[in-house]
Every structure is written in C-alpha cells, then in structure tokens.
Amino acid sequence: MDISDNAKFAFVIAAGDDYIQDVRNRLDDLSKHLLSSSPPVEGMKKFHDNIWLIPLPDGLPFLADMLKWVRRTGIHLRILFLQKEPDWMQYPADEPKKA
C-alpha cells in the first residue's frame, strides 16, 4: 500500500515485551507526553491506554511525535494503515434502554 495516497487512518497499538507494570508506566508516560506536546487531532480516538485511531494527514505530526518518543522507551508500535474508518462491532451489544 502506498500510504501517501491511500491511507486515511493509522490504527496504532503500543506494547512492550511483557505487559508488566514497568511497560504500563512507560505507556502512561507516552500518553501524558503526547497530550502535552501535540495539539489534539480532530477525529482521533483513543480506545485504551495503548490503542489509537489517528486520522491522516492531520494526525501525521502526532504519529511522528509518538514514533520519536517510543524509540527511547523500548515500547513497540504496531501500525495498521487503513483507507477508511473501520465499522466497529461491539459484543455483547449494548442493550436497549428500558422505558
């Protein structure tokens, strides 16, 4: 895939070698650093402490900052470039509210 033409989103998962407290602390530091150094990206979704859906190209500076940060921490990134925002399915589905 030629990401310069096709990718509209980056689905990013950050993890360490073992998901231990030290890695969790480094992920917390990553989140704090990104929030303090990068302006918010419109449409970005954070699903967990270590999982983001970043719209491109507006989110490229945020993604670049993330890449610089993880090089120093031992955190690994898995990045899946997507052409469109995923249609999410939730299981179990939310139950309808009772009247």
C-alpha positions as CSV (number, residue, x, y, z in Angstrom):
1,M,0.0,0.0,0.0
2,D,1.3,3.5,-0.9
3,I,0.3,5.3,2.3
4,S,1.0,8.7,0.9
5,D,-2.0,8.3,-1.5
6,N,-4.3,5.7,0.1
7,A,-4.1,5.8,3.9
8,K,-6.7,7.9,5.7
9,F,-6.2,6.4,9.2
10,A,-3.5,4.8,11.3
11,F,-4.6,2.2,13.8
12,V,-1.8,2.2,16.4
13,I,-1.2,-0.3,19.2
14,A,1.7,0.3,21.6
15,A,3.1,-2.6,23.7
16,G,6.3,-3.7,25.4
17,D,8.0,-7.0,25.5
18,D,5.9,-8.1,28.6
19,Y,2.8,-6.3,29.7
20,I,4.2,-5.6,33.2
21,Q,3.9,-2.6,35.4
22,D,7.1,-1.0,34.0
23,V,5.6,-1.1,30.5
24,R,2.3,0.2,31.8
25,N,4.2,3.1,33.4
26,R,6.0,3.9,30.1
27,L,2.7,3.8,28.3
28,D,1.2,6.3,30.8
29,D,4.3,8.5,30.2
30,L,3.7,8.2,26.5
31,S,0.1,9.3,26.8
32,K,1.0,12.2,29.0
33,H,3.8,13.3,26.7
34,L,1.6,13.2,23.6
35,L,-1.2,15.1,25.3
36,S,1.2,17.8,26.5
37,S,3.3,18.2,23.4
38,S,0.9,17.7,20.5
39,P,-2.2,19.6,19.7
40,P,-5.4,17.5,19.8
41,V,-6.1,15.8,16.5
42,E,-9.7,16.2,15.4
43,G,-11.4,12.8,15.0
44,M,-8.7,10.9,16.8
45,K,-10.0,8.1,19.0
46,K,-8.2,6.6,22.0
47,F,-9.6,3.1,22.8
48,H,-7.3,2.3,25.7
49,D,-4.1,3.4,27.2
50,N,-2.2,1.9,24.3
51,I,-4.6,2.0,21.3
52,W,-5.4,4.9,19.0
53,L,-7.1,5.5,15.7
54,I,-5.4,8.5,14.1
55,P,-6.9,10.3,11.1
56,L,-4.3,11.2,8.5
57,P,-2.9,13.6,7.3
58,D,-4.0,15.9,10.2
59,G,-2.6,13.3,12.6
60,L,0.8,12.8,11.0
61,P,2.6,15.2,13.4
62,F,1.1,13.4,16.3
63,L,2.2,10.0,14.9
64,A,5.7,11.3,14.2
65,D,5.9,12.6,17.8
66,M,4.8,9.1,19.0
67,L,7.4,7.4,16.9
68,K,10.2,9.7,18.3
69,W,9.0,9.0,21.9
70,V,8.9,5.2,21.6
71,R,12.4,4.9,20.1
72,R,13.7,6.0,23.6
73,T,11.4,3.8,25.7
74,G,11.5,0.2,24.5
75,I,7.8,0.4,23.6
76,H,6.9,-1.2,20.3
77,L,4.3,0.1,17.9
78,R,2.1,-1.9,15.6
79,I,0.6,0.3,13.0
80,L,-2.1,-0.7,10.5
81,F,-2.8,1.9,7.8
82,L,-6.4,2.0,6.7
83,Q,-8.2,3.5,3.7
84,K,-11.4,4.2,5.7
85,E,-12.5,4.3,9.3
86,P,-13.4,0.8,10.5
87,D,-17.1,-0.1,11.0
88,W,-16.8,-1.3,14.6
89,M,-18.9,-4.1,16.0
90,Q,-19.4,-4.4,19.8
91,Y,-20.0,-7.7,21.5
92,P,-22.0,-8.1,23.6
93,A,-24.1,-5.3,22.0
94,D,-25.5,-2.6,24.3
95,E,-28.9,-3.5,25.5
96,P,-31.6,-1.0,24.6
97,K,-32.6,1.2,27.5
98,K,-35.8,0.2,29.2
99,A,-38.6,2.8,29.2
